[in-house]
């Protein structure tokens, strides 16, 4: 009996799928139904455009804006995770190098400070051996003037006579 019910069930499922497919096809071929669907989709699109315009006027983000922002935030988050991983790898490498290096950085720093103290003492000894202060500069050398161009002598004002009209015409 179970074989007969499965066969019947399969036949009913196929026939109902065929009937629903034929009904959908007939509805889509009907000009009245297809026109109504077209008008409904165009009305939906106009409503979406009006909503985007209104939200833009109110300076509110649309769903598309929020989706772009979400994708951008995910991208930045992934990049940040990559940077964190790189910093972790670099930190572990630096720890290995520090462990493998002979002597610690504290020892090296102490050696540099000791050398600096010795050099400071040597400089102080040399300064004491040379003298307390450098020799003073003679007064003549304190302010040397560079040869400056001589100042021109003041001019005497001369009065010039205005030429008469006939001389001016003949000279030109």
C-alpha positions in Angstrom: 0.0 0.0 0.0 2.9 2.4 0.6 4.0 2.0 -3.0 0.6 3.0 -4.2 0.3 6.0 -2.0 3.8 7.3 -3.0 2.9 6.9 -6.6 -0.4 8.7 -6.0 1.3 11.4 -4.0 3.9 12.0 -6.8 1.2 12.1 -9.4 -0.8 14.6 -7.4 2.2 16.8 -6.8 3.2 16.8 -10.5 -0.4 17.5 -11.6 -0.8 20.3 -9.0 2.6 21.8 -10.0 1.5 21.7 -13.7 -1.8 23.3 -12.9 -0.2 26.1 -10.9 2.4 26.7 -13.6 -0.4 26.8 -16.3 -2.4 29.2 -14.2 0.6 31.5 -13.6 1.4 31.4 -17.3 -2.2 32.3 -18.3 -2.3 35.1 -15.8 1.0 36.6 -17.1 -0.3 36.3 -20.7 -3.5 38.2 -19.8 -3.0 41.8 -20.8 -5.1 43.1 -17.9 -3.0 41.3 -15.3 0.4 42.1 -16.9 -0.7 45.8 -17.2 -1.7 45.8 -13.5 1.7 44.2 -12.5 3.6 46.8 -14.6 1.6 49.7 -13.1 2.2 48.3 -9.6 6.0 48.0 -10.2 6.2 51.5 -11.6 4.2 52.9 -8.7 6.5 51.1 -6.3 9.5 52.6 -8.1 8.0 56.1 -7.9 7.3 55.7 -4.2 10.9 54.6 -3.6 12.2 57.7 -5.5 9.9 59.9 -3.5 11.0 58.4 -0.3 14.7 58.8 -1.2 14.0 62.5 -2.1 12.2 63.1 1.2 14.9 61.4 3.2 17.5 63.4 1.3 15.7 66.6 2.1 15.6 65.7 5.8 19.3 64.7 5.6 18.5 61.1 6.6 20.4 58.2 5.1 18.6 55.8 2.9 18.8 52.0 3.2 21.3 51.9 0.3 23.4 54.5 2.1 23.3 52.4 5.3 24.3 49.3 3.3 27.3 51.1 1.7 28.3 52.4 5.1 28.0 48.9 6.6 30.2 47.4 3.8 32.8 50.2 4.2 32.9 49.6 8.0 33.4 45.9 7.5 36.2 46.6 5.1 37.9 48.9 7.5 37.4 46.4 10.3 39.1 43.7 8.2 42.0 45.9 7.4 42.4 46.8 11.0 42.4 43.2 12.0 45.2 42.6 9.4 47.2 45.5 10.8 46.8 44.1 14.3 47.9 40.7 13.1 51.0 42.3 11.5 51.8 44.2 14.7 51.5 40.9 16.7 53.9 39.2 14.3 56.3 42.1 14.5 56.2 42.1 18.3 56.9 38.4 18.5 59.9 38.8 16.1 61.3 41.6 18.2 61.0 39.5 21.3 62.9 36.6 19.6 65.6 39.0 18.5 65.9 40.5 22.0 66.1 37.1 23.5 68.7 35.9 21.0 70.9 39.0 21.3 73.9 38.8 23.6 73.4 41.1 26.6 70.3 43.0 27.3 69.6 46.6 26.4 70.0 47.6 30.0 73.6 46.3 29.9 74.3 48.2 26.7 72.8 51.4 28.1 74.9 51.1 31.2 78.1 50.7 29.0 77.2 53.8 27.0 76.6 55.8 30.2 80.0 54.7 31.6 81.8 55.7 28.4 80.0 59.1 28.5 81.1 59.7 32.1 84.8 58.9 31.1 84.6 61.2 28.2 83.2 64.0 30.4 86.1 63.6 32.8 88.7 63.7 30.0 87.1 66.9 28.6 87.2 68.5 32.1 90.9 67.5 32.5 91.8 69.0 29.1 89.9 72.2 29.9 91.9 72.5 33.2 95.2 71.9 31.4 94.6 74.5 28.8 93.6 77.2 31.2 90.6 78.6 32.8 89.5 81.0 30.1 90.5 81.8 26.6 92.7 84.9 26.0 90.6 88.0 25.7 90.2 89.5 22.3 92.1 92.9 21.8 89.8 95.9 21.6 90.9 96.6 18.0 89.6 93.3 16.9 86.3 93.5 18.8 84.5 95.6 16.2 86.1 95.6 12.8 84.4 97.8 10.3 84.3 96.7 6.8 85.4 99.4 4.3 82.3 101.3 3.5 81.8 103.4 0.4 82.5 107.1 1.2 79.5 109.2 1.6 78.9 111.6 -1.2 79.5 115.2 -0.4 76.3 117.3 -0.1 75.5 119.1 -3.4 75.0 122.8 -3.7 71.8 123.8 -5.0 72.1 125.7 -8.2 69.3 127.8 -9.7 68.6 127.1 -13.3 67.0 129.7 -15.4 63.9 128.9 -17.4 64.6 129.2 -21.0 62.6 131.5 -23.1 60.2 130.3 -25.8 62.5 131.2 -28.7 65.5 129.3 -27.4 63.4 126.3 -26.6 62.1 126.1 -30.1 65.5 126.5 -31.7 67.2 123.8 -29.6 64.6 121.3 -30.5 
